[in-house]
Amino acid sequence: MAQHRRTDISSSEQRSLKAQLSAVVVLALLLVLSMWRLCLGTGQAEAPAITIGLLYSQSGTMAADTAPMADAIRFAVEEINARGGIDGSPVEIKIGDGRSDPDLFAAEAERLITQEHAAALFGCWTSACRKAVKTVVERHDHLLFYPLQYEGLEQSPNIVYLGESPNQQIIPATSWALRNLGKRLYLVGSDYVFPRIANAVIRRQAELLGGTVVGEEYRPLADQNFGAIARDIVQTRPDAILNTVNGDSNLAFFAALREAGIAPDKLPVLSFSVAEGQTVGQLPGDYAAWSYFQSLPNQANGDFVAAFRRRYGQQRQVSSPMEAGYAGVKLWSAAVAGLGDATPSMVRQALAGLSIAAPGGPLILDKANQHAWKTARIGRLAPDGLFQVVWSSETPIRPEPFPRFFSRQEWQARLDDLYRAYGNRWAAP
């Protein structure tokens, strides 16, 4: 009798345990379902996002030039996120609108670093804006990836220089112009640090190769008055015009040339800051000096251009600053993925000598100065609006930010004089 009672109790306990287990399984399934729905609803990855700052001008004289560069940087981030982010962490972009003003660029860089906690900054265009941001990233021991060609005379551990330095653009292009266009050069530029120093380099290179600068004129950034300069060019009769005008002033500059009857078949323009996608009044036969042109025939470039056009429209063109901005994001991503850490000081160490494949060819950072090795190229504008390469250095050139014409001390003295002449800024008022 007692044995029969113990069997009844055991069966009851089993039924209770089964009921409890079923309830636990149901609760677990409900919890998993809720988490799955939450992930579907928010689209967020489990790992926290890595924030980067995008610095460019949404208004002002540089807006039309910098917007395509910003699109290329966004495109690189979209590709990274589509592949799962960096070690599972998506990349998030915060915008800093400098509105074509160096002081605002500095303020936006400060905000992106201190308030948005950006792990790196990408962008800027003019050297005046870069120099303003340079003081900010150096103060915070941060990183700026700068995609533009520039005048050199700078080497900061907190800036990755992705564009052409003088010995990769200005110097070889001047040599090419003297050989192929003629010995008499007329220089026209915007009145800020890049054109002033670039033209000092051009003058010295021309002197060494038997050329002559027959005219040199500047207008402030955003200025639209180039009529007097065009008339002077007609009277001076140079063999070629070397152009360092920036921003929407190029529209007025080329319009003034056409109004004065200046066309490429008689007097070509070689530009250092005008590239694909910038409709500024150039005509077929005008030239540009860059390391990258959309027409480069390699497969990686063809794939990149096709993918970019699928995203932004088949009419879009890709320029050298766009390619450099895109590749710079991929370079940063590779450094972060290799480290598992986006801390700027750690990334800077990982960047030394790092190389990745890019649309324009291998992107290699020089260990000594954190500038990219670049292939020098001259493009001639064709009727389809693209530049066709007419000359190339064939192989990448090691960057030398300080041209050997003068010592570093002499170059620094020139910079100091220019800064004081502008009223302790890097551009004419």
C-alpha positions, 0 to 999 in steps of 0.5 A: 500500500505504501509502495503504491502511494509513492508511485502516484507522487512520482507521476504527479511530480513528472507532470509538474516538471513537464509543465514547467519545462514547457513554460520555460521553452515558450518564454524562451521562444517568445524572447528570441522572437521579440529580439528578432523583431527588434533587430528587424525593426531597427536595422541595427547591428549588435556592435556599436557604430563607429562615427566619422566626421565629413568636412565639406562646404554645403554653401559658398564658393567651394560648395559645387567642388566639394559636394562630389567629394562628399558623395564619394566618401559617403559611397565608400562608407555605404560599401563598408556597411553593406559588407557588415561594417568594420568587424561588425560595427557599422560606420556612421557619418556626421556632417561638418558644414564649413560653408567655404570659411576656414574659421567655420571649418575649424569650429566644425572640426572641434564639434565633430571631435568633442561632441560627436566623438568622431574617430576620424575626420575626412574632407576639406578642400582649400589649403586655407581650410586644411590649415585651420583644421590642422590646429584642431586635430593637432590639439586633440591628437586626432586624424584628418584624411585630406584628399586634395592636391596641395602646395606642400610645405607641411607635414603633420602627424595628424594629417594623412595627405591623400592628394598630390604633393608639389613633386607629384603634380605642380613640378612635373606638369610645369616641366611638361607644359614647357616641353609641349606648350611653350616657354612663355607662361601666364599664371592665374590663381585665387588669392590664398596660400595654395596658388601663391606657393604653387606659383612660386614653385612654377616660377622656380621650375620655369627658371631652371628649364629656360622658361619665362613667367610673363604674367602672374595675377590673383583674385580673391576666392569667390571673386567673379571679375577676370575681365582685366586679366583676360585682356592682359593675357591677350596683350601679353601673348603667352604660350600657355596659361597655368590656372590655380583658380579655385571654386566657382570663380573658375566659371567667371575666369573661363567665361572671361577667356572666351569673351576675350577670344581665347580658345585652346587651339591657340592658347590652352589652359593647364588647370591644377584644381579643375577636374571631371564633373566641374562644368566651368567653361573649359573647351576640348583641348584644355588640360588638367594635371592630376594623378587620377582621371576617370578614363583610366583603363584598369578593371578596378577603376572601371568597376568603381566608376560603374558602381558609383554611377549606379548609386548616384546617376549615369551622368556623374563623373569621377575626379581625382579628389573623389577617388582620393576621398573614397580610397582614404575611407577604405585605407582608414577602414583597413587600419581599424580592422587590423587593429580592432580599435578606432582610436586615432593615435592607434590608427595613425601607427597602423597607417605607417606604410599601409597599402591598399588597392584603389581605383587609381592604382595601389594607395601607399602611404610613405612612412616618413611623411604620411603622404601618398605615393602618386602617379603624375598625369596630364589629361586633355579634355575630350568632346565627351567631357572626360580627360584623356591621359596624354602623359604619365610618369608611369610609376608612382612618385615618392612624395616630397612635400618640401620642394628642393628649390629652397631649404625648409627654413626658406620655405617657412619664411615664405609661408610666414610672410604670406600669413602676415600679409593676409592679416594672420590668416591663409587667404586674402580677405 
